[in-house]
Amino acid sequence: EEWDVGVERERRRQRNRKRTRERETEKDEDVDIPSRRVLITGATGLLGRAVFKEFNGNNWNAVGCGYRRAQPRFEQINLLDSIAVHDIIHDFQPHVIVHCAAERRPDVVESQPDAASQLNVAASGNLAKEAAGIGAFLIYISTDYVFDGTNPPYKETDAPNPLNLYGKTKLEGEKAVLENNEDAAVLRIPVLYGEVERLEESAVTVMFDKVQFSNKSANMDHWQQRFPTNVKDVAAVCRQLAEKRMLDPSVKGTFHWSGNEQMTKYEMACAIADAFNLPSSHLRPITDCPVVGALRPRNAQLDCSKLEMLGIGQRTPFRAGIKESLWPFLVDKRWRQTVFH
Ligand SMILES: NC(=O)c1ccc[n+]([C@@H]2O[C@H](COP(=O)([O-])OP(=O)(O)OC[C@H]3O[C@@H](n4cnc5c(N)ncnc54)[C@H](OP(=O)(O)O)[C@@H]3O)[C@@H](O)[C@H]2O)c1
């Protein structure tokens, strides 16, 4: 196994050297490379893809890291391999690192707690230390699940009290980051949706088939209050925060960002049906507290006034955002034709 690791590391070094050469050739050809560099972990994931696009499209030189899905677009880095992490940070010398990689499925965290803690806590602390070593600004993406949801809305200064192991590992990750890098930022966000590769990729988009297949009645949670947030908006907030920090070194610490439309999953499902002109009478609201799976906070609404005071923020209306995200997964093409042609 050690031999494998060695081989993998050498291959990665070769790829890095090749990329550096390519970048240098580009320079020779007078291609305009933006001077601000950002490294994005989890760039193959739901949020990371949006963050990569946002920086890449706004005059930043962006390098994305992934793991299982990295090839061919992104660097393949196992964040548990501290040498690989050290190497890429020292090769690329980013000004900013946006750390999106995590195990974020509460039920998977409960069933594989050690692996989840390695990634969410240990790897985050290590990344923070490496960022501090070269003076890069690290943004650690965290979650509203650090709160117990009994006393919303929550400010950055309110005491966290995670109910499930996922929330606990993310909170420990926050601490590991700030202990290793006092100039870092923590950005807490709630449930995400956006352009998905598969509907199951987001807790919001996964409802679409239950909405579409209206011949079958479907139970929908109507207990937990949520604030679905578009990944493009979070990505814009990350870039704005990074750009603000480049001008003002006092920008650091914990921040909250969230959409401002409060909805249960049942209400999101109805809004989705409405956005596509589909029936919703087969959807059934369940008002009891869910009994299966990891515990969830009733209402962990995030107060976003700290970022708003800095002039940072972007909010896409849910109906517009969800329609854009789900459009490719619409089954009834006839509907498309009647409405749009
Ligand atoms: N999704 C939500 O609703 C939500 C809500 C609140 C907060 N958050 C937070 O937002 C952040 C982004 O979440 P997301 O939904 O975009 O996650 P995601 O879609 O599940 O993506 C996870 C990412 O982590 C990478 N990764 C996994 N193991 C790795 C390893 N050992 N080394 C390097 N990379 C590894 C994956 O790479 P490969 O796939 O290439 O292996 C993938 O890019 C997370 O910090 C999460 O806690 C998410």
The ligand as an SDF file (V2000), in Angstrom:
LIG
                    3D

 48 52  0  0  0  0  0  0  0  0999 V2000
  -25.1750   20.3680    0.7330 N   0  0  0  0  0  0  0  0  0  0  0  0
  -25.7660   21.0490    1.6990 C   0  0  0  0  0  0  0  0  0  0  0  0
  -27.0020   21.1290    1.7710 O   0  0  0  0  0  0  0  0  0  0  0  0
  -24.9330   21.7700    2.7280 C   0  0  0  0  0  0  0  0  0  0  0  0
  -25.5830   22.5100    3.7400 C   0  0  0  0  0  0  0  0  0  0  0  0
  -24.8140   23.2050    4.6610 C   0  0  0  0  0  0  0  0  0  0  0  0
  -23.4150   23.1570    4.5930 C   0  0  0  0  0  0  0  0  0  0  0  0
  -22.8230   22.4130    3.6360 N   0  0  0  0  0  0  0  0  0  0  0  0
  -21.3470   22.3810    3.5920 C   0  0  0  0  0  0  0  0  0  0  0  0
  -20.9460   22.8700    2.3360 O   0  0  0  0  0  0  0  0  0  0  0  0
  -19.7410   22.2270    1.9210 C   0  0  0  0  0  0  0  0  0  0  0  0
  -19.9240   21.6870    0.5100 C   0  0  0  0  0  0  0  0  0  0  0  0
  -20.9250   20.6930    0.5230 O   0  0  0  0  0  0  0  0  0  0  0  0
  -21.4010   19.9720   -0.8230 P   0  0  0  0  0  0  0  0  0  0  0  0
  -22.8430   19.7290   -0.6930 O   0  0  0  0  0  0  0  0  0  0  0  0
  -20.8770   20.7020   -2.0150 O   0  0  0  0  0  0  0  0  0  0  0  0
  -20.6200   18.5700   -0.6840 O   0  0  0  0  0  0  0  0  0  0  0  0
  -20.5620   17.3690   -1.7510 P   0  0  0  0  0  0  0  0  0  0  0  0
  -21.3470   17.7000   -2.9680 O   0  0  0  0  0  0  0  0  0  0  0  0
  -20.8930   16.1390   -0.9880 O   0  0  0  0  0  0  0  0  0  0  0  0
  -19.0230   17.3270   -2.1580 O   0  0  0  0  0  0  0  0  0  0  0  0
  -18.0790   16.8260   -1.2940 C   0  0  0  0  0  0  0  0  0  0  0  0
  -16.7140   17.1210   -1.8720 C   0  0  0  0  0  0  0  0  0  0  0  0
  -15.7060   16.6370   -0.9900 O   0  0  0  0  0  0  0  0  0  0  0  0
  -14.7240   15.9700   -1.7760 C   0  0  0  0  0  0  0  0  0  0  0  0
  -14.0300   14.9670   -0.9750 N   0  0  0  0  0  0  0  0  0  0  0  0
  -14.5750   13.9200   -0.3000 C   0  0  0  0  0  0  0  0  0  0  0  0
  -13.6010   13.2090    0.3030 N   0  0  0  0  0  0  0  0  0  0  0  0
  -12.4070   13.8000   -0.0030 C   0  0  0  0  0  0  0  0  0  0  0  0
  -11.0530   13.5460    0.3050 C   0  0  0  0  0  0  0  0  0  0  0  0
  -10.6730   12.5140    1.0820 N   0  0  0  0  0  0  0  0  0  0  0  0
  -10.0990   14.3710   -0.2050 N   0  0  0  0  0  0  0  0  0  0  0  0
  -10.4480   15.4160   -0.9780 C   0  0  0  0  0  0  0  0  0  0  0  0
  -11.7110   15.7220   -1.2940 N   0  0  0  0  0  0  0  0  0  0  0  0
  -12.6820   14.9220   -0.8250 C   0  0  0  0  0  0  0  0  0  0  0  0
  -15.5070   15.3470   -2.8950 C   0  0  0  0  0  0  0  0  0  0  0  0
  -14.6410   15.0380   -3.9690 O   0  0  0  0  0  0  0  0  0  0  0  0
  -14.9500   13.7820   -4.9970 P   0  0  0  0  0  0  0  0  0  0  0  0
  -16.4300   13.6990   -5.1640 O   0  0  0  0  0  0  0  0  0  0  0  0
  -14.2090   14.1490   -6.2490 O   0  0  0  0  0  0  0  0  0  0  0  0
  -14.3970   12.5690   -4.3200 O   0  0  0  0  0  0  0  0  0  0  0  0
  -16.4760   16.4740   -3.2290 C   0  0  0  0  0  0  0  0  0  0  0  0
  -15.8810   17.4100   -4.0810 O   0  0  0  0  0  0  0  0  0  0  0  0
  -19.4420   21.1820    2.9880 C   0  0  0  0  0  0  0  0  0  0  0  0
  -18.5030   21.7030    3.8720 O   0  0  0  0  0  0  0  0  0  0  0  0
  -20.7570   20.9890    3.6990 C   0  0  0  0  0  0  0  0  0  0  0  0
  -20.5590   20.6180    5.0350 O   0  0  0  0  0  0  0  0  0  0  0  0
  -23.5380   21.7260    2.6940 C   0  0  0  0  0  0  0  0  0  0  0  0
  1  2  1  0
  2  3  2  0
  2  4  1  0
  4  5  1  0
  4 48  2  0
  5  6  2  0
  6  7  1  0
  7  8  2  0
  8  9  1  0
  8 48  1  0
  9 10  1  0
  9 46  1  0
 10 11  1  0
 11 12  1  0
 11 44  1  0
 12 13  1  0
 13 14  1  0
 14 15  2  0
 14 16  1  0
 14 17  1  0
 17 18  1  0
 18 19  2  0
 18 20  1  0
 18 21  1  0
 21 22  1  0
 22 23  1  0
 23 24  1  0
 23 42  1  0
 24 25  1  0
 25 26  1  0
 25 36  1  0
 26 27  1  0
 26 35  1  0
 27 28  2  0
 28 29  1  0
 29 30  1  0
 29 35  2  0
 30 31  1  0
 30 32  2  0
 32 33  1  0
 33 34  2  0
 34 35  1  0
 36 37  1  0
 36 42  1  0
 37 38  1  0
 38 39  2  0
 38 40  1  0
 38 41  1  0
 42 43  1  0
 44 45  1  0
 44 46  1  0
 46 47  1  0
M  CHG  2   8   1  16  -1
M  END
$$$$
